[in-house]
Each structure stands twice: as C-alpha cells, then as structure tokens.
Amino acid sequence: MTESRLPRDDIAAAMAARRELGPEYDDAFVDAVVARLHEAMDVRPAAPAPAPPRPSSGDRGVTSLQVFSIVAAIPLTGIAAGTSGLPGLIVAWVGLVLLNVAFALRRP
C-alpha cells in the first residue's frame, strides 16, 4: 500500500464522529471527507497520458501502395478493356493484385 491512500482507520473514525454529531453536521462531514480525498489524490503523481501510436514507415508504405493501386486501376482498366477486351482487363487486374500480394508478403 502507498501512503497516498486514506487509511481505513481514519475513515472509520470520521464515520463514528458523524454518527455522534448527528445529521446536522452531514455537510461538514462530506466536506471533510472530500478534502481528505483531494489531498490523497494530490499526493499521487499524475501519470502522463499515453501518446497515440505513431504509424511506422511500413504503415505509410502500405497506404502509399493502396492509393497507387486505386489510382492506377482506373486508367489501366479503361486502357486494357478498350484495347484488348476482357483478356486485357484480367491481365491488368491480376498484375495489380500480384503487386499488392508481393508487397504484403515481404512485410515482416
């Protein structure tokens, strides 16, 4: 246990005093307990909030490849389908898929 925690005996003594004083001292009792809690919380060092994870350079590479694939797929689809029909379209898309698969497999 750390010293910043309120001792159980202190709280029990405060509760006993509250019972003896009666309900007219409830507000003073609550104020005293809240003050003790604030003191105990102020003693503890505040832990800094964890920093959000930064994307690694590999994550940026994946995003770059995804954007490139989408951008390249639009004209490649039109060119391949317009010049060679369905076989050209299949070759263009298989090439894009293989590029993405090869990149995904080389990542650790």
C-alpha positions in Angstrom: 0.0 0.0 0.0 1.1 3.5 -0.7 1.0 6.4 1.8 -1.3 8.4 -0.5 -4.3 6.1 0.3 -6.6 7.1 3.0 -6.2 4.8 6.0 -9.2 2.7 6.8 -9.0 3.7 10.5 -9.3 7.4 9.6 -12.4 6.8 7.6 -13.9 4.7 10.3 -13.2 7.4 12.9 -14.8 10.0 10.7 -17.9 7.8 10.3 -18.1 7.3 14.0 -17.8 11.1 14.6 -20.5 11.7 12.1 -22.9 9.3 13.9 -22.2 11.0 17.2 -22.7 14.5 15.9 -25.9 13.8 14.1 -27.5 14.7 10.8 -27.0 18.5 11.2 -23.2 18.0 10.6 -23.6 15.9 7.4 -22.5 18.7 5.1 -19.4 19.4 7.2 -18.6 15.6 7.3 -18.9 15.4 3.5 -16.7 18.4 3.0 -14.0 17.0 5.3 -14.0 13.6 3.6 -13.9 15.3 0.1 -10.9 17.4 1.3 -9.1 14.3 2.5 -9.7 12.6 -0.8 -8.4 15.6 -2.7 -5.3 15.6 -0.5 -4.7 12.0 -1.2 -5.2 12.4 -4.9 -2.8 15.4 -5.0 0.0 13.4 -3.3 -0.1 10.8 -6.1 2.0 11.8 -9.2 -0.2 12.3 -12.2 0.6 9.7 -14.9 1.0 11.2 -18.3 -1.5 10.2 -20.9 -0.1 7.6 -23.3 0.9 9.0 -26.6 -1.1 7.7 -29.6 0.8 5.2 -31.6 2.7 6.6 -34.5 2.4 4.9 -37.8 5.6 3.1 -38.7 7.3 3.7 -42.0 5.9 0.3 -43.2 2.4 1.5 -42.5 2.9 4.6 -44.7 4.2 2.3 -47.4 1.1 0.2 -47.3 -1.1 3.3 -47.5 1.0 4.6 -50.5 0.7 1.2 -52.3 -3.1 1.2 -51.7 -3.5 4.7 -53.0 -1.3 3.9 -56.0 -3.3 0.7 -56.8 -6.6 2.5 -56.7 -5.3 5.4 -58.8 -3.6 3.1 -61.3 -6.5 0.7 -61.5 -8.8 3.4 -63.1 -6.8 4.1 -66.3 -5.4 0.6 -66.5 -9.0 -0.8 -66.5 -10.1 1.6 -69.3 -7.0 1.1 -71.4 -6.9 -2.7 -71.0 -10.6 -3.2 -71.6 -10.6 -0.7 -74.6 -7.7 -2.3 -76.4 -7.8 -6.0 -75.5 -11.3 -6.5 -74.1 -11.8 -9.0 -71.3 -8.4 -10.7 -71.5 -6.6 -7.4 -71.2 -8.8 -6.4 -68.3 -8.0 -9.6 -66.5 -4.2 -9.2 -67.1 -4.3 -5.6 -65.7 -6.1 -6.6 -62.6 -4.1 -9.7 -62.0 -1.0 -7.5 -62.2 -2.3 -5.1 -59.6 -3.3 -8.0 -57.3 0.1 -9.6 -57.6 1.8 -6.3 -56.8 -0.2 -6.0 -53.6 0.3 -9.6 -52.6 4.0 -9.4 -53.2 4.3 -6.3 -51.1 2.2 -7.8 -48.3 4.3 -11.0 -48.2 7.6 -9.1 -48.0 6.5 -7.2 -44.9 7.6 -8.7 -41.5 
